[in-house]
Amino acid sequence: MSETSLNDYKFSHEAEKAIDVSHRVSVAIIGTGWIAGDHIREYLKMPDVDIVALADLVPGKAAAFAEKHGLTNARIYENDLALLEAEKDLDAVSICTYNCQHAPCAIHALERGINVMLEKPFTVTLDEAVAVMKAEKASGKILTIGFQPRMSDNMKMIKKIVESGELGRIYYLQAGGGRRKGIPTPYGTSFIEKETGGIGAVGDIGSYSLDMLLNAVGYPKPLTVSGYTSDFLGTNPDYYQDHPEYASCFGVDDFAAAFVRLEGGIILDFRISWAMHMDTAGDALILGTKGGLRIPSTDCWNGEFDRPLTVYRDVAGEQVSYQVPLIAGGDLGSLFYKKLRGFVDAVKEGGSAPVPSAQILYNQAIIDGICRSAKEGHEIAIEIPEI
Ligand SMILES: NC(=O)c1ccc[n+]([C@@H]2O[C@H](COP(=O)([O-])OP(=O)(O)OC[C@H]3O[C@@H](n4cnc5c(N)ncnc54)[C@H](O)[C@@H]3O)[C@@H](O)[C@H]2O)c1
């Protein structure tokens, strides 16, 4: 890599844009659980955003959320439809519901002409993602998917290295990482029940690692997938120290693996885990005809990593490797701020979605393909309908 490129990298932090407070944006939050707390914390830092309404299915939950965050003027509703019917001057919603309610809430909002920040994963199935995108197209409004790792300078460097040509033509991607013991149940069972989570590790943190790798190589279309999912640890009462009863509600995957063919002759070797008897399923790797890139394993791929990328090349006939210096300042809070700020700016300026659905459709198609292939027990073709 040239010195110029590295210097660009070191000094590429974007300057904060001045915020026009005379142009205000009315935002509502649908689903006031765990991640809604991260949304509200960052929205409250924005002087041009008014949080006007909140909705949650659980009686009293949205009101308690309003009180906790000092949202004395926010109107409270019992579900997304009640909110969207009553709030006539709304500009945007953050959809922070569990996965199975992503598609209905997004469609309801888009049909009413409201801009949408939709938490990841996009949806549970490919069919749902297609239905949401049809509503997006008909509305002409912004739909962005909540992948905050895209805002990380270190994550951006992965794409920058690939696009620089330093690795040559990319032919192989290996997803890795994942958790040894990390089934997400800090606030109950909404991630692990089929009726709420819909999909497990494959969608929750698998969608992050897919986005990191596919975004780096320009989101090639997925063609075929041979997938595997399992639930051996999640369904074992011994896994849960304080809540053995969670095992009987576990209806999703805790581990997934897949071999995916992508357009352009690229192979994706995928694995992810919420729970396994292993420390990591490996680093993420990108192999090209001129070089390779190692992305150190994380247990989540949510945007934070604390070890540098390593590039492998042959130089003057010798095998060399070098590390790319980490950029400081990529804590989760700042990434959430950037993801929501990017959305609010797009709403104000009529800009394009920071994380466009047209890309994440392919992410969802792979997740859907892994689940279908695992169920059917053989490789399947991925077919993506026209939107
Ligand atoms: N970007 C990230 O870093 C990150 C981190 C954690 C979770 N998430 C995502 O955020 C989503 C929510 O996760 P969570 O942990 O906050 O879940 P949660 O179960 O704590 O909260 C979801 C809330 O949505 C409410 N809800 C569901 N359907 C609704 C509807 N139609 N109208 C109103 N309220 C409704 C539920 O009652 C619940 O209170 C998940 O899809 C998850 O993948 C993203």
The ligand as an ORCA input file, in Angstrom:
! r2SCAN-3c Opt
* xyz 0 1
  N     -27.626     -2.400     15.837
  C     -27.330     -3.036     16.953
  O     -26.224     -2.953     17.464
  C     -28.385     -3.866     17.631
  C     -28.161     -4.351     18.928
  C     -29.190     -5.069     19.558
  C     -30.374     -5.330     18.878
  N     -30.546     -4.883     17.589
  C     -31.781     -5.190     16.825
  O     -32.824     -4.382     17.346
  C     -34.057     -5.109     17.318
  C     -34.688     -5.036     18.691
  O     -33.863     -5.677     19.623
  P     -34.082     -5.450     21.184
  O     -33.005     -6.188     21.865
  O     -34.264     -4.008     21.472
  O     -35.482     -6.240     21.392
  P     -36.479     -6.107     22.610
  O     -37.255     -7.357     22.624
  O     -35.739     -5.685     23.854
  O     -37.417     -4.882     22.191
  C     -38.300     -4.951     21.133
  C     -39.580     -4.237     21.537
  O     -40.404     -4.066     20.388
  C     -41.753     -4.140     20.832
  N     -42.618     -4.364     19.666
  C     -42.653     -5.441     18.847
  N     -43.541     -5.264     17.858
  C     -44.080     -4.036     18.035
  C     -45.050     -3.274     17.333
  N     -45.669     -3.746     16.236
  N     -45.376     -2.048     17.799
  C     -44.772     -1.558     18.903
  N     -43.840     -2.238     19.614
  C     -43.498     -3.455     19.177
  C     -41.741     -5.255     21.840
  O     -42.861     -5.224     22.700
  C     -40.424     -5.014     22.556
  O     -40.592     -4.217     23.713
  C     -33.723     -6.536     16.864
  O     -34.115     -6.715     15.533
  C     -32.220     -6.628     17.001
  O     -31.611     -7.444     16.012
  C     -29.590     -4.135     16.970
*
